């Protein structure tokens, strides 16, 4: 017996478990989305957030499961660290704009988890970006630094001098 759509009566592929053909299913989905915009937006956001969480977990596990500098393993604190210009280039579109993290992680996976990126916690990543080094790099001999003794990198309105 050939399965048919319960709405229009057209034949549909046997692989489809729902009772509708593709056209009727699409029309029902569009109708539901227009009648329930808040629910649709909430479901879309939840789906994207879940996809981002799964991708980030996979990324972190592929690169050792913890910060390569201090050993922090709390997933919410971990970020991508670009070790070389190739790693940074992978995080940007051809027009130079930064791409979202989910797309970057998918590209890293497709590239076979290359070694020009790694995992750092937010503190270590911030310290390396802001000061050029992380206090964990040489724990115990880290000099105490006071405002005004930082490297020449400045941001408007953050420090005098």
C-alpha positions as YAML, in Angstrom:
chain: A
units: angstrom
residues:
- id: 1
  name: UNK
  ca: [0.00, 0.00, 0.00]
- id: 2
  name: UNK
  ca: [1.37, 3.40, -1.00]
- id: 3
  name: UNK
  ca: [1.23, 5.99, 1.80]
- id: 4
  name: UNK
  ca: [-0.75, 9.12, 1.06]
- id: 5
  name: UNK
  ca: [-1.02, 12.56, 2.63]
- id: 6
  name: UNK
  ca: [-3.96, 12.75, 5.05]
- id: 7
  name: UNK
  ca: [-4.65, 16.35, 4.05]
- id: 8
  name: UNK
  ca: [-4.46, 16.42, 0.23]
- id: 9
  name: UNK
  ca: [-4.38, 12.69, -0.64]
- id: 10
  name: UNK
  ca: [-1.15, 12.86, -2.69]
- id: 11
  name: UNK
  ca: [1.36, 10.03, -2.52]
- id: 12
  name: UNK
  ca: [4.26, 10.63, -0.17]
- id: 13
  name: UNK
  ca: [7.59, 8.85, 0.38]
- id: 14
  name: UNK
  ca: [7.44, 5.80, 2.65]
- id: 15
  name: UNK
  ca: [10.33, 7.15, 4.69]
- id: 16
  name: UNK
  ca: [8.16, 9.98, 6.06]
- id: 17
  name: UNK
  ca: [6.53, 9.03, 9.35]
- id: 18
  name: UNK
  ca: [4.29, 12.09, 9.58]
- id: 19
  name: UNK
  ca: [0.90, 11.92, 7.87]
- id: 20
  name: UNK
  ca: [1.53, 14.86, 5.49]
- id: 21
  name: UNK
  ca: [3.33, 15.33, 2.19]
- id: 22
  name: UNK
  ca: [6.13, 17.88, 2.01]
- id: 23
  name: UNK
  ca: [3.93, 20.67, 0.61]
- id: 24
  name: UNK
  ca: [1.19, 20.24, 3.23]
- id: 25
  name: UNK
  ca: [3.74, 19.94, 6.04]
- id: 26
  name: UNK
  ca: [5.47, 23.14, 4.87]
- id: 27
  name: UNK
  ca: [2.14, 24.98, 4.68]
- id: 28
  name: UNK
  ca: [1.16, 23.79, 8.19]
- id: 29
  name: UNK
  ca: [4.55, 24.88, 9.57]
- id: 30
  name: UNK
  ca: [4.26, 28.35, 8.01]
- id: 31
  name: UNK
  ca: [0.73, 28.71, 9.35]
- id: 32
  name: UNK
  ca: [1.82, 27.66, 12.85]
- id: 33
  name: UNK
  ca: [4.81, 30.04, 12.82]
- id: 34
  name: UNK
  ca: [2.62, 33.00, 11.80]
- id: 35
  name: UNK
  ca: [0.00, 32.12, 14.45]
- id: 36
  name: UNK
  ca: [2.62, 31.52, 17.20]
- id: 37
  name: UNK
  ca: [5.52, 33.95, 16.61]
- id: 38
  name: UNK
  ca: [6.60, 34.05, 20.28]
- id: 39
  name: UNK
  ca: [6.70, 30.26, 20.61]
- id: 40
  name: UNK
  ca: [8.54, 29.97, 17.29]
- id: 41
  name: UNK
  ca: [11.14, 32.53, 18.38]
- id: 42
  name: UNK
  ca: [11.59, 30.77, 21.73]
- id: 43
  name: UNK
  ca: [12.00, 27.37, 20.05]
- id: 44
  name: UNK
  ca: [14.48, 28.80, 17.53]
- id: 45
  name: UNK
  ca: [16.56, 30.38, 20.28]
- id: 46
  name: UNK
  ca: [16.53, 27.20, 22.34]
- id: 47
  name: UNK
  ca: [17.56, 25.13, 19.30]
- id: 48
  name: UNK
  ca: [20.46, 27.50, 18.53]
- id: 49
  name: UNK
  ca: [21.58, 27.58, 22.18]
- id: 50
  name: UNK
  ca: [21.50, 23.77, 22.35]
- id: 51
  name: UNK
  ca: [23.48, 23.51, 19.11]
- id: 52
  name: UNK
  ca: [26.05, 25.99, 20.45]
- id: 53
  name: UNK
  ca: [26.39, 24.06, 23.71]
- id: 54
  name: UNK
  ca: [26.86, 20.73, 21.94]
- id: 55
  name: UNK
  ca: [29.44, 22.24, 19.57]
- id: 56
  name: UNK
  ca: [31.34, 23.93, 22.41]
- id: 57
  name: UNK
  ca: [31.43, 20.67, 24.42]
- id: 58
  name: UNK
  ca: [32.77, 18.83, 21.39]
- id: 59
  name: UNK
  ca: [35.37, 21.57, 20.79]
- id: 60
  name: UNK
  ca: [36.55, 21.59, 24.41]
- id: 61
  name: UNK
  ca: [36.78, 17.78, 24.52]
- id: 62
  name: UNK
  ca: [38.73, 17.75, 21.24]
- id: 63
  name: UNK
  ca: [41.32, 20.11, 22.73]
- id: 64
  name: UNK
  ca: [41.82, 18.39, 26.08]
- id: 65
  name: UNK
  ca: [38.78, 19.39, 28.11]
- id: 66
  name: UNK
  ca: [40.41, 22.22, 30.08]
- id: 67
  name: UNK
  ca: [42.31, 25.51, 29.85]
- id: 68
  name: UNK
  ca: [45.78, 24.76, 28.50]
- id: 69
  name: UNK
  ca: [47.24, 27.45, 30.77]
- id: 70
  name: UNK
  ca: [45.65, 27.03, 34.22]
- id: 71
  name: UNK
  ca: [43.63, 23.81, 33.93]
- id: 72
  name: UNK
  ca: [40.17, 25.38, 34.44]
- id: 73
  name: UNK
  ca: [37.53, 22.89, 33.23]
- id: 74
  name: UNK
  ca: [34.22, 24.73, 33.80]
- id: 75
  name: UNK
  ca: [32.70, 24.78, 30.29]
- id: 76
  name: UNK
  ca: [31.13, 28.21, 30.76]
- id: 77
  name: UNK
  ca: [34.55, 29.80, 31.36]
- id: 78
  name: UNK
  ca: [36.35, 28.25, 28.36]
- id: 79
  name: UNK
  ca: [37.01, 30.02, 25.06]
- id: 80
  name: UNK
  ca: [38.85, 29.62, 21.76]
- id: 81
  name: UNK
  ca: [42.44, 30.89, 21.71]
- id: 82
  name: UNK
  ca: [43.98, 31.57, 18.30]
- id: 83
  name: UNK
  ca: [47.68, 30.71, 18.48]
- id: 84
  name: UNK
  ca: [48.63, 31.79, 14.97]
- id: 85
  name: UNK
  ca: [47.31, 34.07, 12.22]
- id: 86
  name: UNK
  ca: [45.82, 30.96, 10.57]
- id: 87
  name: UNK
  ca: [43.70, 30.39, 13.67]
- id: 88
  name: UNK
  ca: [42.53, 33.99, 13.69]
- id: 89
  name: UNK
  ca: [41.79, 33.87, 9.96]
- id: 90
  name: UNK
  ca: [39.58, 30.82, 10.52]
- id: 91
  name: UNK
  ca: [37.43, 32.96, 12.85]
- id: 92
  name: UNK
  ca: [36.70, 35.57, 10.15]
- id: 93
  name: UNK
  ca: [34.70, 35.71, 6.95]
- id: 94
  name: UNK
  ca: [36.49, 36.61, 3.69]
- id: 95
  name: UNK
  ca: [35.23, 40.21, 4.05]
- id: 96
  name: UNK
  ca: [37.10, 40.47, 7.39]
- id: 97
  name: UNK
  ca: [34.08, 40.39, 9.69]
- id: 98
  name: UNK
  ca: [34.21, 38.08, 12.70]
- id: 99
  name: UNK
  ca: [32.01, 35.00, 12.44]
- id: 100
  name: UNK
  ca: [30.00, 33.53, 15.28]
- id: 101
  name: UNK
  ca: [31.54, 30.88, 17.52]
- id: 102
  name: UNK
  ca: [29.26, 28.07, 16.33]
- id: 103
  name: UNK
  ca: [30.39, 28.54, 12.73]
- id: 104
  name: UNK
  ca: [34.03, 28.76, 13.83]
- id: 105
  name: UNK
  ca: [33.77, 25.51, 15.79]
- id: 106
  name: UNK
  ca: [32.15, 23.79, 12.81]
- id: 107
  name: UNK
  ca: [35.02, 24.99, 10.61]
- id: 108
  name: UNK
  ca: [37.59, 23.74, 13.14]
- id: 109
  name: UNK
  ca: [35.91, 20.34, 13.21]
- id: 110
  name: UNK
  ca: [35.85, 20.19, 9.40]
- id: 111
  name: UNK
  ca: [39.58, 21.07, 9.40]
- id: 112
  name: UNK
  ca: [40.28, 18.14, 11.76]
- id: 113
  name: UNK
  ca: [40.77, 20.15, 14.98]
- id: 114
  name: UNK
  ca: [43.99, 21.90, 13.86]
- id: 115
  name: UNK
  ca: [46.74, 22.76, 16.34]
- id: 116
  name: UNK
  ca: [46.76, 26.51, 15.64]
- id: 117
  name: UNK
  ca: [43.91, 27.01, 18.11]
- id: 118
  name: UNK
  ca: [43.51, 25.81, 21.69]
- id: 119
  name: UNK
  ca: [41.26, 26.21, 24.74]
- id: 120
  name: UNK
  ca: [41.82, 28.96, 27.32]
- id: 121
  name: UNK
  ca: [39.63, 30.14, 30.16]
- id: 122
  name: UNK
  ca: [38.31, 33.69, 29.94]
- id: 123
  name: UNK
  ca: [40.84, 34.95, 32.52]
- id: 124
  name: UNK
  ca: [43.87, 33.54, 30.71]
- id: 125
  name: UNK
  ca: [42.54, 34.63, 27.30]
- id: 126
  name: UNK
  ca: [41.86, 38.14, 28.59]
- id: 127
  name: UNK
  ca: [45.30, 38.42, 30.21]
- id: 128
  name: UNK
  ca: [47.07, 37.27, 27.05]
- id: 129
  name: UNK
  ca: [45.05, 39.67, 24.91]
- id: 130
  name: UNK
  ca: [45.33, 42.64, 27.25]
- id: 131
  name: UNK
  ca: [48.85, 42.27, 28.66]
- id: 132
  name: UNK
  ca: [50.52, 39.93, 26.17]
- id: 133
  name: UNK
  ca: [51.08, 37.21, 28.77]
- id: 134
  name: UNK
  ca: [49.17, 35.26, 31.42]
- id: 135
  name: UNK
  ca: [50.14, 35.17, 35.12]
- id: 136
  name: UNK
  ca: [50.07, 31.36, 34.91]
- id: 137
  name: UNK
  ca: [52.84, 31.33, 32.27]
- id: 138
  name: UNK
  ca: [55.50, 31.61, 34.96]
- id: 139
  name: UNK
  ca: [53.63, 31.12, 38.24]
- id: 140
  name: UNK
  ca: [55.65, 32.26, 41.23]
- id: 141
  name: UNK
  ca: [57.78, 34.82, 39.40]
- id: 142
  name: UNK
  ca: [54.90, 36.95, 38.16]
- id: 143
  name: UNK
  ca: [55.73, 40.57, 38.98]
- id: 144
  name: UNK
  ca: [53.07, 42.65, 40.66]
- id: 145
  name: UNK
  ca: [51.96, 45.32, 38.21]
- id: 146
  name: UNK
  ca: [50.22, 48.53, 39.08]
- id: 147
  name: UNK
  ca: [48.19, 50.84, 36.83]
- id: 148
  name: UNK
  ca: [50.63, 52.67, 34.59]
- id: 149
  name: UNK
  ca: [53.13, 49.79, 34.52]
- id: 150
  name: UNK
  ca: [51.25, 47.78, 31.88]
- id: 151
  name: UNK
  ca: [52.56, 47.41, 28.32]
- id: 152
  name: UNK
  ca: [51.88, 50.30, 25.95]
- id: 153
  name: UNK
  ca: [48.53, 48.85, 24.75]
- id: 154
  name: UNK
  ca: [45.83, 51.29, 25.87]
- id: 155
  name: UNK
  ca: [42.09, 51.56, 25.42]
- id: 156
  name: UNK
  ca: [40.38, 54.97, 25.43]
- id: 157
  name: UNK
  ca: [39.08, 55.92, 28.84]
- id: 158
  name: UNK
  ca: [40.67, 53.00, 30.73]
- id: 159
  name: UNK
  ca: [43.95, 54.43, 32.04]
- id: 160
  name: UNK
  ca: [45.76, 57.73, 32.06]
- id: 161
  name: UNK
  ca: [49.03, 58.12, 30.29]
...
